[in-house]
Amino acid sequence: MIRRLLSFTIPSCLAASAAADELAAVAPAGDVATGVSLSLVSASVIVVACLLLLLLLVRGSAARIRRAIGERRGRRRLRRVLRRRSPDLLENLIIPGAYGGLTKIDCAVLTSGGILCIQVKHCDGIVFGSEKEPQWKNVEGVRQRKFLNPVIQNAGRTKALQNVVPEVPVASLVVFTGPAQLTAPKVRNAVRLRDLDSYIAKFVFGPCRIKDWDGVWFTVKSAALTDEDSARDFRAQLSFS
Protein backbone atom coordinates (compact mmCIF):
# COMPACT_ATOMS: atom_id res chain seq x y z
CA MET A 1 0.00 0.00 0.00
CA ILE A 2 2.76 2.45 0.95
CA ARG A 3 4.62 1.60 -2.26
CA ARG A 4 1.51 2.44 -4.29
CA LEU A 5 1.16 5.76 -2.47
CA LEU A 6 4.78 6.62 -3.25
CA SER A 7 4.40 5.65 -6.91
CA PHE A 8 1.39 7.96 -7.17
CA THR A 9 2.38 10.97 -5.06
CA ILE A 10 6.06 11.50 -5.96
CA PRO A 11 5.51 11.53 -9.75
CA SER A 12 2.62 13.96 -9.19
CA CYS A 13 4.91 16.31 -7.25
CA LEU A 14 7.60 16.12 -9.94
CA ALA A 15 5.02 16.77 -12.64
CA ALA A 16 3.75 19.83 -10.78
CA SER A 17 7.31 21.14 -10.42
CA ALA A 18 8.02 20.56 -14.10
CA ALA A 19 4.83 22.39 -15.05
CA ALA A 20 5.92 25.41 -13.02
CA ASP A 21 9.30 25.41 -14.79
CA GLU A 22 7.60 25.31 -18.20
CA LEU A 23 5.51 28.33 -17.28
CA ALA A 24 8.67 30.17 -16.32
CA ALA A 25 10.30 29.23 -19.63
CA VAL A 26 7.61 30.97 -21.70
CA ALA A 27 7.65 34.17 -19.62
CA PRO A 28 8.71 37.48 -21.36
CA ALA A 29 12.48 38.15 -21.45
CA GLY A 30 12.19 41.20 -19.21
CA ASP A 31 10.57 39.15 -16.49
CA VAL A 32 12.99 36.21 -16.57
CA ALA A 33 14.50 36.76 -13.12
CA THR A 34 11.14 37.39 -11.47
CA GLY A 35 9.50 34.46 -13.27
CA VAL A 36 12.26 32.06 -12.28
CA SER A 37 12.05 33.14 -8.66
CA LEU A 38 8.30 32.74 -8.59
CA SER A 39 8.50 29.37 -10.28
CA LEU A 40 11.02 28.13 -7.72
CA VAL A 41 8.82 29.32 -4.87
CA SER A 42 5.73 27.75 -6.45
CA ALA A 43 7.52 24.47 -7.09
CA SER A 44 8.81 24.38 -3.52
CA VAL A 45 5.34 25.00 -2.11
CA ILE A 46 3.86 22.28 -4.30
CA VAL A 47 6.56 19.79 -3.36
CA VAL A 48 6.15 20.52 0.36
CA ALA A 49 2.36 20.20 0.08
CA CYS A 50 2.71 16.89 -1.75
CA LEU A 51 5.15 15.57 0.82
CA LEU A 52 2.81 16.56 3.66
CA LEU A 53 -0.05 14.83 1.87
CA LEU A 54 2.10 11.75 1.39
CA LEU A 55 3.01 11.76 5.07
CA LEU A 56 -0.64 11.92 6.09
CA LEU A 57 -1.55 9.09 3.71
CA VAL A 58 1.31 6.92 4.92
CA ARG A 59 0.48 7.55 8.58
CA GLY A 60 -3.19 6.73 7.96
CA SER A 61 -2.30 3.55 6.10
CA ALA A 62 0.18 2.51 8.78
CA ALA A 63 -2.47 3.05 11.48
CA ARG A 64 -4.98 0.90 9.59
CA ILE A 65 -2.39 -1.84 9.04
CA ARG A 66 -1.38 -1.74 12.72
CA ARG A 67 -5.02 -1.95 13.77
CA ALA A 68 -5.73 -4.89 11.42
CA ILE A 69 -2.72 -6.79 12.78
CA GLY A 70 -3.80 -6.07 16.35
CA GLU A 71 -7.31 -7.32 15.64
CA ARG A 72 -6.01 -10.59 14.19
CA ARG A 73 -3.70 -11.14 17.15
CA GLY A 74 -6.53 -10.40 19.57
CA ARG A 75 -8.77 -12.90 17.81
CA ARG A 76 -6.11 -15.61 18.02
CA ARG A 77 -5.57 -14.98 21.74
CA LEU A 78 -9.33 -15.01 22.35
CA ARG A 79 -9.66 -18.28 20.45
CA ARG A 80 -6.93 -19.90 22.55
CA VAL A 81 -8.59 -18.84 25.82
CA LEU A 82 -12.01 -20.09 24.75
CA ARG A 83 -10.73 -23.40 23.41
CA ARG A 84 -9.04 -24.09 26.74
CA ARG A 85 -12.47 -23.76 28.32
CA SER A 86 -14.54 -25.59 25.72
CA PRO A 87 -14.04 -27.44 22.44
CA ASP A 88 -17.43 -26.20 21.26
CA LEU A 89 -16.77 -22.82 19.69
CA LEU A 90 -18.40 -21.13 16.70
CA GLU A 91 -17.20 -17.89 15.12
CA ASN A 92 -18.86 -15.41 12.74
CA LEU A 93 -22.20 -17.13 13.10
CA ILE A 94 -25.00 -15.69 10.91
CA ILE A 95 -28.50 -16.48 12.19
CA PRO A 96 -31.96 -14.89 11.88
CA GLY A 97 -32.16 -11.67 13.89
CA ALA A 98 -34.25 -11.37 17.01
CA TYR A 99 -36.43 -8.68 15.42
CA GLY A 100 -36.15 -9.57 11.74
CA GLY A 101 -33.33 -9.55 9.23
CA LEU A 102 -30.05 -11.29 9.99
CA THR A 103 -27.46 -10.90 12.72
CA LYS A 104 -23.86 -12.02 13.04
CA ILE A 105 -22.44 -13.38 16.29
CA ASP A 106 -18.68 -12.97 16.72
CA CYS A 107 -18.27 -16.01 18.99
CA ALA A 108 -20.59 -18.51 20.61
CA VAL A 109 -19.05 -20.93 23.12
CA LEU A 110 -20.73 -23.75 24.99
CA THR A 111 -19.87 -23.93 28.69
CA SER A 112 -20.99 -26.32 31.40
CA GLY A 113 -23.96 -24.13 32.31
CA GLY A 114 -25.04 -22.54 29.04
CA ILE A 115 -23.87 -20.57 26.01
CA LEU A 116 -21.83 -17.37 26.01
CA CYS A 117 -22.64 -15.03 23.14
CA ILE A 118 -19.51 -12.91 22.70
CA GLN A 119 -18.95 -9.68 20.82
CA VAL A 120 -15.30 -8.80 20.16
CA LYS A 121 -14.09 -5.19 20.13
CA HIS A 122 -10.50 -4.19 19.45
CA CYS A 123 -9.54 -0.86 20.97
CA ASP A 124 -6.32 0.89 21.93
CA GLY A 125 -6.17 3.96 24.14
CA ILE A 126 -9.10 4.80 26.41
CA VAL A 127 -12.75 3.74 26.10
CA PHE A 128 -15.46 5.95 27.58
CA GLY A 129 -19.00 4.63 28.03
CA SER A 130 -21.52 3.13 30.42
CA GLU A 131 -24.14 0.41 30.13
CA LYS A 132 -26.99 2.71 29.11
CA GLU A 133 -25.21 5.19 26.84
CA PRO A 134 -26.18 4.60 23.18
CA GLN A 135 -22.66 5.39 21.97
CA TRP A 136 -19.20 4.87 23.41
CA LYS A 137 -16.03 6.77 22.55
CA ASN A 138 -12.51 5.53 21.96
CA VAL A 139 -9.69 8.09 22.38
CA GLU A 140 -6.21 7.18 21.16
CA GLY A 141 -3.80 10.11 21.26
CA VAL A 142 -5.42 12.85 19.16
CA ARG A 143 -7.70 10.39 17.38
CA GLN A 144 -11.27 9.92 18.53
CA ARG A 145 -13.99 7.67 17.22
CA LYS A 146 -17.50 6.81 18.37
CA PHE A 147 -19.14 3.42 18.10
CA LEU A 148 -22.42 1.84 19.12
CA ASN A 149 -22.65 0.68 22.70
CA PRO A 150 -21.48 -2.95 22.32
CA VAL A 151 -23.37 -4.07 25.43
CA ILE A 152 -26.69 -2.94 23.94
CA GLN A 153 -25.69 -4.19 20.50
CA ASN A 154 -24.78 -7.65 21.75
CA ALA A 155 -27.99 -7.92 23.76
CA GLY A 156 -29.88 -8.14 20.46
CA ARG A 157 -27.51 -10.83 19.18
CA THR A 158 -27.90 -12.76 22.42
CA LYS A 159 -31.68 -12.58 22.07
CA ALA A 160 -31.41 -13.97 18.54
CA LEU A 161 -29.31 -16.90 19.78
CA GLN A 162 -31.72 -17.44 22.67
CA ASN A 163 -34.53 -17.82 20.13
CA VAL A 164 -32.64 -20.72 18.56
CA VAL A 165 -32.38 -22.63 21.87
CA PRO A 166 -35.08 -21.13 24.11
CA GLU A 167 -34.64 -23.77 26.82
CA VAL A 168 -30.91 -23.09 27.26
CA PRO A 169 -29.34 -20.24 29.28
CA VAL A 170 -27.60 -17.78 26.94
CA ALA A 171 -25.51 -14.90 28.35
CA SER A 172 -24.07 -11.83 26.65
CA LEU A 173 -20.41 -10.85 26.99
CA VAL A 174 -18.33 -8.13 25.32
CA VAL A 175 -14.59 -8.81 25.18
CA PHE A 176 -12.12 -5.99 24.46
CA THR A 177 -8.90 -7.06 22.82
CA GLY A 178 -5.98 -4.66 22.66
CA PRO A 179 -4.61 -2.56 25.53
CA ALA A 180 -7.82 -0.58 26.00
CA GLN A 181 -8.55 1.11 29.32
CA LEU A 182 -12.22 1.07 30.30
CA THR A 183 -12.90 4.22 32.31
CA ALA A 184 -16.61 3.80 33.00
CA PRO A 185 -17.90 2.18 36.19
CA LYS A 186 -17.56 -1.58 35.92
CA VAL A 187 -19.93 -2.93 33.29
CA ARG A 188 -21.29 -6.31 34.32
CA ASN A 189 -20.82 -8.10 31.01
CA ALA A 190 -17.82 -6.34 29.44
CA VAL A 191 -14.25 -7.45 30.16
CA ARG A 192 -10.76 -7.09 28.74
CA LEU A 193 -9.22 -10.12 27.13
CA ARG A 194 -6.71 -10.59 29.94
CA ASP A 195 -9.61 -11.02 32.40
CA LEU A 196 -11.65 -13.41 30.25
CA ASP A 197 -10.30 -16.67 31.65
CA SER A 198 -10.99 -15.72 35.27
CA TYR A 199 -14.41 -14.33 34.26
CA ILE A 200 -15.45 -17.65 32.72
CA ALA A 201 -14.10 -19.55 35.72
CA LYS A 202 -16.28 -17.52 38.10
CA PHE A 203 -19.30 -17.15 35.84
CA VAL A 204 -22.33 -19.16 36.97
CA PHE A 205 -25.51 -19.40 34.93
CA GLY A 206 -27.45 -20.94 37.78
CA PRO A 207 -29.27 -24.28 37.97
CA CYS A 208 -29.58 -25.90 34.57
CA ARG A 209 -31.55 -29.04 33.78
CA ILE A 210 -30.20 -29.60 30.28
CA LYS A 211 -29.05 -33.18 29.80
CA ASP A 212 -28.27 -33.40 26.10
CA TRP A 213 -25.66 -30.70 25.52
CA ASP A 214 -24.58 -32.34 22.27
CA GLY A 215 -28.13 -31.96 20.99
CA VAL A 216 -28.16 -28.30 22.05
CA TRP A 217 -24.94 -27.56 20.20
CA PHE A 218 -26.17 -29.43 17.12
CA THR A 219 -29.26 -27.20 17.12
CA VAL A 220 -27.09 -24.07 17.24
CA LYS A 221 -24.87 -25.28 14.40
CA SER A 222 -27.92 -26.23 12.35
CA ALA A 223 -29.32 -22.71 12.72
CA ALA A 224 -26.19 -21.15 11.17
CA LEU A 225 -26.82 -19.71 7.71
CA THR A 226 -23.68 -20.67 5.82
CA ASP A 227 -24.85 -20.29 2.22
CA GLU A 228 -23.55 -17.48 0.02
CA ASP A 229 -27.02 -15.95 -0.41
CA SER A 230 -27.32 -15.39 3.35
CA ALA A 231 -23.82 -13.88 3.51
CA ARG A 232 -24.71 -11.56 0.64
CA ASP A 233 -28.00 -10.57 2.27
CA PHE A 234 -26.18 -9.81 5.52
CA ARG A 235 -23.62 -7.60 3.73
CA ALA A 236 -26.47 -5.78 1.99
CA GLN A 237 -28.18 -5.28 5.34
CA LEU A 238 -25.01 -3.74 6.76
CA SER A 239 -24.72 -1.33 3.84
CA PHE A 240 -28.16 0.11 4.67
CA SER A 241 -27.61 0.33 8.44
LINHU-V515551 format. One line per field, one symbol per residue. psi: psi as a letter, one per 20 degrees, with the letter a starting at -180 (. if undefined). burial: I if it has 16 or more other ideal C-beta (glycine too) atoms within 10 Angstrom, else O. A space follows every 50 residues. Layout:
psi=???
burial=???
//
This chain:
psi=ghhhgghggghgghggghhghhhhhjqqhikgggggghhggggggggggg hgggggggggghggggggghggggggggggghhhhpinpqqloprpqhkr bqqppgppppaiiappoppppoprcpppqrhiphqrpppncipqqqqqoh gggihhhhgghhhgmhipppqqppporrlqpoirqppglprqhijgghgh hipphappjpgnhhhghhgghhipoiqhgggghgghghhi.
burial=OOOOOOOOIOOOIOOIIOOIOOOIOOOOOOOOOOIOOOIOOIIOOIIOOI OOOIOOIOOOOOOOOOOOOIOOOIIOOIOOIIOOIOOIIIOOIIIOIIOO OIIIIIIIIIIOIIIIIIIIIIIIIOIIIOOOOOOIOIIIOOOOOOOOII IIIIIOIIIIIIOIIOOIIIIIIIIIIIOIOIOOOOOOIIIIIOOIOOII OOOOOOOOOOOOIOOIIOOIOOIIOOOOOOOOOIOOOOOOO
//
